[in-house]
């Protein structure tokens, strides 16, 4: 085990997940002389949310996820959030491409594979919504390859398992984007951390950070317990990043920074049905997202996914939500009650008293029988047989609860970066889209915590690796978007992106074809 003592390191990264790996890699690009120490409580990195079997591996680009484009009470739709999420994922694609070209990341197929992203809905109202969503998105450069169909034959051509043995009277529709991806974030994490170690970073496994204490000089004492010998070492750091997944909340609370006040966490466990039956896997090459049940959190949107892990293909369906007071898959039952503080008790109680739909949903999931779980799968795959599928445990997710001046407390979906006022400590709370937007999130941490260095020297280095930073994104310029998608597709070995943006005439022809179908 690599343990630092009696000296100050520049950076401590807590947690061996994709966030810490990404942040460390970014820092090494601009400050190769900085000392970095990584502490992971397990015996290997990427065992929690970054692990391939603890998430769905969706490269979240809002191509198929309906929760990034909700329908307003008046029926209105806005593409703003979907575009924002896609823009963030493009930063990851560009950064990964740069790292592949420089040999920092290995063979692209070891961590990313082309996988069409689809959305599938049933019922006239949902079909109408999906059509209107497609009509808005198809005009956006980053979504220009999206197709829409209500034709069973066309949808069966895309992925036959959605249609096979479905009632001929059923009304349904789907969209499809070939530019979607399946990402093994565990592989990304392991490769990045391996490179960091080769560049001199320290990696301590089985090292659990228990407490953070700020000193008068602005540095931090990091209390690290060796889980095998139960000895504690104090490591002093100029900057600390808490990328410990569900464990981040308690560590940020221990730091005493005022910015964490009012924040609480609500853990939701997950399960997936998995099959490795080659016949079934070959018949479904896509990630198909549906519509969330009433009260379900965004992370529980049902989806039938192609997964590629260690070169092997399988299908996952889920997630099926559950409840455990653990904040980590390998955590403690004390995690939830131990996180309650006087400053977050009010917001947590308020959420508990108002989120009845979520509570009903979770109770229903907990009580669901095996047959009930299979019935949910058969809504997407009517031919599903119980004997072909096994249930696997997915990762723990901690939904953020925080104080709200008007409502008293709200359940915050997505990710939340908490940064101390002096910029010497930062941490990340929350869940999806998480790993897919790690580059965007960690650039934000660097910009906020090191504003002078970022503006004066770092930004120019990052823009060479991530050109979209210089252009202020991609979606505003069809040529830029097409060029970036084509380049990253080539470097990462993905399906070639559209050569040019959809013209108005082409869009009109597509719309007429959809109406005829």
ChimeraX attribute file (.defattr): number of C-alpha atoms within 10 A of each C-alpha:
attribute: neighborCount
match mode: 1-to-1
recipient: residues
	/A:1	10
	/A:2	13
	/A:3	17
	/A:4	15
	/A:5	11
	/A:6	9
	/A:7	9
	/A:8	16
	/A:9	20
	/A:10	15
	/A:11	22
	/A:12	27
	/A:13	26
	/A:14	28
	/A:15	29
	/A:16	29
	/A:17	28
	/A:18	30
	/A:19	29
	/A:20	27
	/A:21	27
	/A:22	25
	/A:23	21
	/A:24	24
	/A:25	21
	/A:26	20
	/A:27	18
	/A:28	18
	/A:29	13
	/A:30	17
	/A:31	11
	/A:32	14
	/A:33	12
	/A:34	13
	/A:35	17
	/A:36	24
	/A:37	24
	/A:38	26
	/A:39	25
	/A:40	24
	/A:41	23
	/A:42	18
	/A:43	13
	/A:44	13
	/A:45	27
	/A:46	24
	/A:47	21
	/A:48	25
	/A:49	25
	/A:50	26
	/A:51	23
	/A:52	24
	/A:53	23
	/A:54	23
	/A:55	27
	/A:56	26
	/A:57	26
	/A:58	26
	/A:59	27
	/A:60	25
	/A:61	26
	/A:62	25
	/A:63	29
	/A:64	27
	/A:65	24
	/A:66	20
	/A:67	17
	/A:68	20
	/A:69	18
	/A:70	17
	/A:71	14
	/A:72	9
	/A:73	7
	/A:74	6
	/A:75	8
	/A:76	11
	/A:77	15
	/A:78	15
	/A:79	16
	/A:80	12
	/A:81	14
	/A:82	23
	/A:83	25
	/A:84	15
	/A:85	19
	/A:86	23
	/A:87	23
	/A:88	22
	/A:89	23
	/A:90	27
	/A:91	24
	/A:92	20
	/A:93	25
	/A:94	24
	/A:95	23
	/A:96	24
	/A:97	24
	/A:98	19
	/A:99	16
	/A:100	16
	/A:101	13
	/A:102	10
	/A:103	11
	/A:104	17
	/A:105	22
	/A:106	17
	/A:107	13
	/A:108	17
	/A:109	18
	/A:110	17
	/A:111	24
	/A:112	25
	/A:113	23
	/A:114	22
	/A:115	24
	/A:116	24
	/A:117	29
	/A:118	28
	/A:119	22
	/A:120	23
	/A:121	23
	/A:122	18
	/A:123	11
	/A:124	13
	/A:125	12
	/A:126	16
	/A:127	19
	/A:128	15
	/A:129	18
	/A:130	22
	/A:131	20
	/A:132	13
	/A:133	21
	/A:134	21
	/A:135	16
	/A:136	13
	/A:137	23
	/A:138	18
	/A:139	18
	/A:140	20
	/A:141	22
	/A:142	29
	/A:143	25
	/A:144	23
	/A:145	20
	/A:146	22
	/A:147	17
	/A:148	24
	/A:149	21
	/A:150	20
	/A:151	16
	/A:152	21
	/A:153	12
	/A:154	16
	/A:155	22
	/A:156	15
	/A:157	13
	/A:158	20
	/A:159	20
	/A:160	17
	/A:161	22
	/A:162	24
	/A:163	21
	/A:164	13
	/A:165	11
	/A:166	16
	/A:167	9
	/A:168	8
	/A:169	6
	/A:170	11
	/A:171	16
	/A:172	21
	/A:173	23
	/A:174	27
	/A:175	24
	/A:176	24
	/A:177	21
	/A:178	20
	/A:179	24
	/A:180	24
	/A:181	24
	/A:182	25
	/A:183	28
	/A:184	26
	/A:185	28
	/A:186	27
	/A:187	23
	/A:188	26
	/A:189	25
	/A:190	21
	/A:191	17
	/A:192	24
	/A:193	26
	/A:194	17
	/A:195	18
	/A:196	22
	/A:197	14
	/A:198	10
	/A:199	15
	/A:200	15
	/A:201	22
	/A:202	21
	/A:203	23
	/A:204	23
	/A:205	21
	/A:206	20
	/A:207	28
	/A:208	20
	/A:209	24
	/A:210	15
	/A:211	17
	/A:212	22
	/A:213	16
	/A:214	19
	/A:215	10
	/A:216	7
	/A:217	7
	/A:218	15
	/A:219	19
	/A:220	24
	/A:221	20
	/A:222	22
	/A:223	17
	/A:224	25
	/A:225	20
	/A:226	18
	/A:227	16
	/A:228	9
	/A:229	8
	/A:230	11
	/A:231	10
	/A:232	16
	/A:233	18
	/A:234	19
	/A:235	20
	/A:236	25
	/A:237	24
	/A:238	18
	/A:239	19
	/A:240	25
	/A:241	26
	/A:242	25
	/A:243	25
	/A:244	28
	/A:245	26
	/A:246	28
	/A:247	23
	/A:248	23
	/A:249	26
	/A:250	21
	/A:251	20
	/A:252	26
	/A:253	20
	/A:254	15
	/A:255	18
	/A:256	14
	/A:257	18
	/A:258	12
	/A:259	14
	/A:260	21
	/A:261	16
	/A:262	21
	/A:263	26
	/A:264	28
	/A:265	25
	/A:266	22
	/A:267	21
	/A:268	23
	/A:269	22
	/A:270	24
	/A:271	21
	/A:272	26
	/A:273	22
	/A:274	20
	/A:275	18
	/A:276	17
	/A:277	13
	/A:278	11
	/A:279	8
	/A:280	16
	/A:281	19
	/A:282	14
	/A:283	15
	/A:284	21
	/A:285	23
	/A:286	26
	/A:287	28
	/A:288	26
	/A:289	25
	/A:290	21
	/A:291	19
	/A:292	17
	/A:293	14
	/A:294	10
	/A:295	15
	/A:296	18
	/A:297	21
	/A:298	19
	/A:299	23
	/A:300	17
	/A:301	18
	/A:302	23
	/A:303	25
	/A:304	26
	/A:305	27
	/A:306	26
	/A:307	29
	/A:308	22
	/A:309	22
	/A:310	12
	/A:311	11
	/A:312	8
	/A:313	16
	/A:314	20
	/A:315	25
	/A:316	25
	/A:317	26
	/A:318	24
	/A:319	22
	/A:320	24
	/A:321	22
	/A:322	18
	/A:323	15
	/A:324	18
	/A:325	19
	/A:326	23
	/A:327	29
	/A:328	24
	/A:329	19
	/A:330	13
	/A:331	14
	/A:332	13
	/A:333	13
	/A:334	11
	/A:335	20
	/A:336	18
	/A:337	10
	/A:338	11
	/A:339	19
	/A:340	18
	/A:341	15
	/A:342	9
	/A:343	15
	/A:344	21
	/A:345	18
	/A:346	18
	/A:347	23
	/A:348	25
	/A:349	14
	/A:350	20
	/A:351	20
	/A:352	17
	/A:353	11
	/A:354	14
	/A:355	13
	/A:356	12
	/A:357	14
	/A:358	16
	/A:359	15
	/A:360	14
	/A:361	17
	/A:362	21
	/A:363	14
	/A:364	13
	/A:365	17
	/A:366	13
	/A:367	10
	/A:368	13
	/A:369	11
	/A:370	10
	/A:371	10
	/A:372	12
	/A:373	16
	/A:374	19
	/A:375	15
	/A:376	15
	/A:377	21
	/A:378	16
	/A:379	15
	/A:380	23
	/A:381	21
	/A:382	18
	/A:383	16
	/A:384	16
	/A:385	11
	/A:386	14
	/A:387	7
	/A:388	12
	/A:389	18
	/A:390	12
	/A:391	16
	/A:392	15
	/A:393	16
	/A:394	24
	/A:395	25
	/A:396	29
	/A:397	27
	/A:398	26
	/A:399	24
	/A:400	22
	/A:401	24
	/A:402	25
	/A:403	23
	/A:404	13
	/A:405	8
	/A:406	7
	/A:407	11
	/A:408	15
	/A:409	25
	/A:410	22
	/A:411	23
	/A:412	17
	/A:413	17
	/A:414	16
	/A:415	18
	/A:416	15
	/A:417	14
	/A:418	20
	/A:419	22
	/A:420	18
	/A:421	13
	/A:422	12
	/A:423	18
	/A:424	19
	/A:425	27
	/A:426	25
	/A:427	26
	/A:428	26
	/A:429	26
	/A:430	24
	/A:431	22
	/A:432	17
	/A:433	22
	/A:434	21
	/A:435	28
	/A:436	26
	/A:437	24
	/A:438	21
	/A:439	27
	/A:440	20
	/A:441	21
	/A:442	24
	/A:443	19
	/A:444	13
	/A:445	22
	/A:446	19
	/A:447	17
	/A:448	17
	/A:449	20
	/A:450	15
	/A:451	13
	/A:452	11
	/A:453	13
	/A:454	18
	/A:455	11
	/A:456	9
	/A:457	11
	/A:458	20
	/A:459	18
	/A:460	16
	/A:461	13
	/A:462	19
	/A:463	14
	/A:464	14
	/A:465	17
	/A:466	22
	/A:467	18
	/A:468	22
	/A:469	16
	/A:470	13
	/A:471	12
	/A:472	10
	/A:473	19
	/A:474	25
	/A:475	19
	/A:476	14
	/A:477	14
	/A:478	18
	/A:479	15
	/A:480	19
	/A:481	27
	/A:482	20
	/A:483	16
	/A:484	20
	/A:485	23
	/A:486	20
	/A:487	18
	/A:488	21
	/A:489	20
	/A:490	14
	/A:491	17
	/A:492	23
	/A:493	16
	/A:494	22
	/A:495	19
	/A:496	15
	/A:497	21
	/A:498	19
	/A:499	12
	/A:500	16
	/A:501	20
	/A:502	19
	/A:503	11
	/A:504	10
	/A:505	9
	/A:506	11
	/A:507	15
	/A:508	12
	/A:509	12
	/A:510	15
	/A:511	15
	/A:512	11
	/A:513	12
	/A:514	15
	/A:515	10
	/A:516	9
	/A:517	11
